[in-house]
Amino acid sequence: GEVQVKITAIVGSYRRGGIVESAVDELLGAARAYGATVEKVNLLDRHVEFCANCRNCTTEPGPDRGRCLIADDVPAILDTVEASDAFILAAPVNFWTVTAIMKRFIERTVCCGYWPWGGGPKPRRAPTKRAVIITASAAPALLARWGTDTGKLLRRVAHLLGARKVETFWIGLVRRTPEEGLSEKARARARALGKGLAAPGA
């Protein structure tokens, strides 16, 4: 039988149905059409507390994620990502970096690293997954890529979450009007990325 690829998207945008979420929906729709199982996690709908920097989750060695003492939705979200073959991290640029809602989630991914007291952090597992990061900015894509740390941060997190291969989808010059939606060119790129992620072992 066919190997079914499981894809999870994590959306850290403040605008429902905005440019970033529309790009995610296009990608997931195309992936589903090519046989993938898809799930979208919108951080607006989830309970994500601030990291307390207690390091309880980082000091136990081994390949398994460290245990966080905070009772919220983050462990379930990370379970979903771990059970996926590929994942998407999507957030627009806000003040030269990711949105605060995405940053709040990112800080909680520290449990995916092993960081003993007195040592440096290391990933717990060898990277095996594929990932796409999606971000959007009012500035042209090239300018935003070099002038903000959004892409760099999302790539770093993707690797910590187990990505071996990360593709970046920058959408520039967005929202020049309040109603502006995703361009046809951006939709086509999102669909191509979705098709690519749906292919087993690509």
KOLZAGU-138492 format. One record per residue (C-alpha): residue number from 1; x, y, z. Coordinates in steps of 0.1 Angstrom, whole numbers, plus 5000, padded with zeros to 4 digits. Layout:
// residues N
PT  gumar    px    py    pz
PT    NUM     X     Y     Z
...
// end
This chain:
// residues 202
PT  gumar    px    py    pz
PT      1  5000  5000  5000
PT      2  5009  5037  4997
PT      3  5028  5052  5025
PT      4  5008  5081  5039
PT      5  5028  5112  5049
PT      6  5016  5130  5080
PT      7  5020  5168  5080
PT      8  5014  5192  5109
PT      9  5013  5230  5106
PT     10  5018  5253  5135
PT     11  5004  5288  5129
PT     12  5015  5318  5150
PT     13  4996  5346  5133
PT     14  4972  5370  5150
PT     15  4950  5373  5120
PT     16  4927  5344  5112
PT     17  4925  5338  5075
PT     18  4953  5363  5069
PT     19  4982  5360  5044
PT     20  5002  5335  5065
PT     21  4972  5312  5074
PT     22  4960  5314  5038
PT     23  4994  5302  5026
PT     24  4993  5273  5052
PT     25  4958  5264  5040
PT     26  4969  5263  5004
PT     27  4999  5241  5012
PT     28  4979  5217  5034
PT     29  4951  5215  5008
PT     30  4975  5205  4981
PT     31  4993  5180  5004
PT     32  4959  5164  5012
PT     33  4950  5162  4975
PT     34  4983  5143  4970
PT     35  4974  5118  4997
PT     36  4989  5133  5029
PT     37  4972  5134  5063
PT     38  4973  5170  5075
PT     39  4966  5188  5108
PT     40  4967  5225  5115
PT     41  4974  5239  5150
PT     42  4965  5275  5154
PT     43  4982  5289  5185
PT     44  4954  5314  5189
PT     45  4932  5284  5199
PT     46  4956  5267  5222
PT     47  4967  5272  5258
PT     48  5004  5281  5257
PT     49  5019  5294  5289
PT     50  5052  5312  5292
PT     51  5084  5292  5298
PT     52  5095  5295  5334
PT     53  5132  5289  5325
PT     54  5134  5263  5353
PT     55  5153  5239  5330
PT     56  5135  5208  5345
PT     57  5129  5196  5309
PT     58  5165  5200  5297
PT     59  5187  5181  5322
PT     60  5177  5145  5318
PT     61  5198  5128  5291
PT     62  5183  5106  5264
PT     63  5164  5109  5231
PT     64  5130  5116  5247
PT     65  5117  5151  5252
PT     66  5122  5165  5287
PT     67  5092  5168  5309
PT     68  5077  5203  5314
PT     69  5061  5211  5347
PT     70  5036  5234  5331
PT     71  5001  5219  5325
PT     72  4989  5233  5291
PT     73  4986  5223  5255
PT     74  5023  5224  5245
PT     75  5031  5187  5252
PT     76  5002  5176  5230
PT     77  5013  5200  5202
PT     78  5049  5186  5204
PT     79  5035  5150  5204
PT     80  5017  5158  5172
PT     81  5049  5172  5156
PT     82  5069  5142  5167
PT     83  5043  5118  5151
PT     84  5046  5137  5118
PT     85  5069  5131  5089
PT     86  5069  5168  5080
PT     87  5058  5200  5096
PT     88  5053  5237  5089
PT     89  5061  5267  5112
PT     90  5043  5298  5101
PT     91  5043  5333  5115
PT     92  5045  5368  5101
PT     93  5072  5393  5109
PT     94  5064  5416  5138
PT     95  5090  5441  5150
PT     96  5118  5424  5131
PT     97  5111  5389  5145
PT     98  5083  5363  5149
PT     99  5050  5372  5166
PT    100  5050  5370  5204
PT    101  5025  5341  5203
PT    102  5049  5321  5181
PT    103  5079  5331  5203
PT    104  5060  5320  5234
PT    105  5056  5285  5218
PT    106  5092  5285  5205
PT    107  5106  5291  5240
PT    108  5088  5260  5252
PT    109  5105  5238  5226
PT    110  5137  5239  5248
PT    111  5125  5205  5261
PT    112  5136  5190  5227
PT    113  5172  5197  5236
PT    114  5195  5182  5262
PT    115  5211  5210  5282
PT    116  5228  5198  5314
PT    117  5238  5224  5341
PT    118  5272  5237  5332
PT    119  5271  5223  5296
PT    120  5259  5236  5262
PT    121  5225  5226  5246
PT    122  5224  5198  5221
PT    123  5195  5183  5201
PT    124  5182  5150  5215
PT    125  5176  5132  5183
PT    126  5191  5129  5148
PT    127  5171  5150  5123
PT    128  5148  5129  5101
PT    129  5118  5152  5092
PT    130  5111  5177  5064
PT    131  5099  5212  5073
PT    132  5087  5243  5056
PT    133  5088  5277  5073
PT    134  5064  5304  5061
PT    135  5067  5340  5069
PT    136  5053  5373  5056
PT    137  5064  5409  5058
PT    138  5054  5444  5046
PT    139  5090  5448  5034
PT    140  5102  5431  5002
PT    141  5111  5394  5009
PT    142  5148  5399  5003
PT    143  5150  5429  5026
PT    144  5130  5411  5053
PT    145  5152  5379  5049
PT    146  5184  5399  5056
PT    147  5170  5426  5079
PT    148  5150  5405  5104
PT    149  5158  5374  5124
PT    150  5125  5357  5116
PT    151  5137  5332  5091
PT    152  5168  5324  5110
PT    153  5149  5318  5142
PT    154  5122  5296  5126
PT    155  5149  5275  5108
PT    156  5167  5270  5141
PT    157  5135  5258  5158
PT    158  5127  5236  5128
PT    159  5161  5218  5133
PT    160  5155  5215  5170
PT    161  5121  5199  5163
PT    162  5138  5173  5141
PT    163  5140  5188  5106
PT    164  5167  5175  5083
PT    165  5156  5196  5054
PT    166  5140  5230  5057
PT    167  5125  5250  5029
PT    168  5117  5287  5034
PT    169  5087  5305  5019
PT    170  5090  5343  5023
PT    171  5061  5364  5012
PT    172  5070  5400  5008
PT    173  5052  5433  5003
PT    174  5021  5421  5020
PT    175  4990  5441  5032
PT    176  4995  5472  5012
PT    177  4957  5475  5017
PT    178  4937  5462  5047
PT    179  4918  5436  5026
PT    180  4948  5423  5006
PT    181  4949  5385  5003
PT    182  4974  5360  4991
PT    183  4986  5366  4955
PT    184  4981  5339  4929
PT    185  5019  5335  4926
PT    186  5021  5328  4964
PT    187  4992  5304  4962
PT    188  5010  5284  4934
PT    189  5042  5283  4954
PT    190  5023  5271  4985
PT    191  5006  5244  4965
PT    192  5040  5233  4950
PT    193  5055  5230  4986
PT    194  5024  5210  4997
PT    195  5028  5186  4968
PT    196  5065  5182  4976
PT    197  5059  5175  5013
PT    198  5032  5149  5004
PT    199  5057  5128  4985
PT    200  5070  5099  5007
PT    201  5107  5100  5014
PT    202  5113  5131  4992
// end
